[in-house]
Amino acid sequence: MIIARLLSLESWKRWLWTVVRLVLMAGLSFVILYPILQKISTAIKDKSDLYSPIVVFIPEHYSLDNFKKAISIMDYWHTLFNTFTLSAMTTILTAVSCAFAGYAFARLKFKGSNLLFGGVILTILVPPTTILIPIYMNLKDFSLMGLIPLLTGKSVNLLDSYWPFFLTSVTANSLKAGLYIFIFRQFFRGIPKEVEEAAYIDGAGVSKTFMRIMLPNAVPAIVTVLLFSFVWQWNDSFFTTTYLTSGKVMSTQLASLPHNLSIMLEGGVATNKDPFYMSMVQDTGILLAILPLIIIYLFVQRYFVESIERTGIVG
């Protein structure tokens, strides 16, 4: 009798925990998906549905005019190509440079390594706005520690080009690079030292051991860093709008979308336009900007989840 009651109590606990877990998952999914579903609903609405009291999520009149206007204003296909090129370039260079830095901090002990790694952690904690002005001035009058003026007679302005992204990525100083170095360091520290020692005994040097032994075993960390870096660079507006003042990438085009829309509409004065309609077109532009990321996620989410799990276990 007692055993039967205990079994009944355990079954009730399992049932209750299942209900609680489902409620939490449903609530979390709603919080994440609600903005996307709202933008999809707004993008396919006709302008007349904005003022219909019966229209909330499901439009009464479906229309693709918002997509056509947003694609035209943003020069979407050209902007998509530029953004993909920039994100792919910075992602690959950042992953390579951060892998080197992470391996050095994990395995190559030298005087001051802990202090330097503390500086890496500091780059994660310090807000980027605090170092924006020095970075901007250095890139505006780039001299490479005085070497360029010595050769050409004047410094070089690297702003409004891809060079700032290239230089910061190569030197492991790009967006969120401190976090990527930390991920690689923790992963490499989790690999047994006996693997490296066996390579050293076979005559391999540090670079060959890194390329032939450590890097192939770091695939989970590499996939994690590649995906994080690509998504954050794609969505970045802070550094992108600072470095590229006239370049056509998603963040700059989204920032200028309301102004360009007001010019396209009759009169060209933003204050005379319908703010609700302008918000509708802007939401459509945002949806177009995140749509490639959603498509990429659908294809790579399995590898991403596996990499996150393996990175956490090994690191």
C-alpha positions, 0 to 999 in steps of 0.5 A: 500500500505504501509503495503504491502511494509512493509510486503514485506520488512520483508519477504526479511529480513527474506529470507536474514537472512536465507541465511546468516545463512545457509552460516555461518552454512555451512562454520562452518561445513566445517571447523569442518568436513574437517580434518576428511573427509581428514583423511578418504580419506587418510586412504582408499587410496592406496600408488600409489594414493599419486603420482597420479595428478588426485587423491584429495579426492576420491581415484583411488585405494581403500585399507585397508592396511593402517588400517591393518598396523596402527592396527598392529603397535599400537596394537590397540585393546589392546590399545583401552581397556587400553584407555577406562579403563583409561578414564572411571576410571578418568571420574567417579572419577573426576565427583564424587570429583568435584561434592562434591567440587562444592556443598561445594563452592555453599552451604557450606559457610566457612571462606576462601571459596572465596579465595579457589574458587579463587584458583580453577579458577586459575587452569583453567587459569594457563598453566599446563606446569608451574606446570609440574616439581613439579608434576613430582618430587612429583610423582617420589618420592611420600611420602604422606607428609613423611608418606610412608618413615616413614613406609617403609623406602623409597618413592614410584615411582608412574610414569608409572602407573595409580596411578597418574590419580587415585590420581588426580581424587580422589582429584579433581585435574585432567585434567580440574577439575577446570572447572568441579568444576565451572560447578557444583558450578554454577548449585548448586547455581541455585537450590532454597534454599527452596529445601534444607531447606525443607530437613533440616526441615525433619531431613536430614543432609548435606550429605543426602541432597546432595545425595538424593536431590541435586545430582539427580537434577544435572543430566544435570551438571553430564552428561556435566562433564562426557562427557567433562572429558571422551573426554579430558582424551581420547585426552590428550597427555600432562599428559598421556605421562608424567605419562605413559612412556611405557603404551599402550594408544592412546596418547603414541601409536600415539606419537610413531607411526612414529618411530614404522612404520619406524622400521616395514618397511625395513631398520628401518631407518626413514630418508630412508622412504617415508614421504608421506606414513608414514604420510598416515599411521599416519593419519590412526592411528589418525582416529582410535583413534578418531573413538570411540569418534565419535561413542559415540557422535552419541549415546549421542549427544542428551543428551549432547545438552540437558544437555548443555542447562539446565546447562546454564539455571540453572547456 
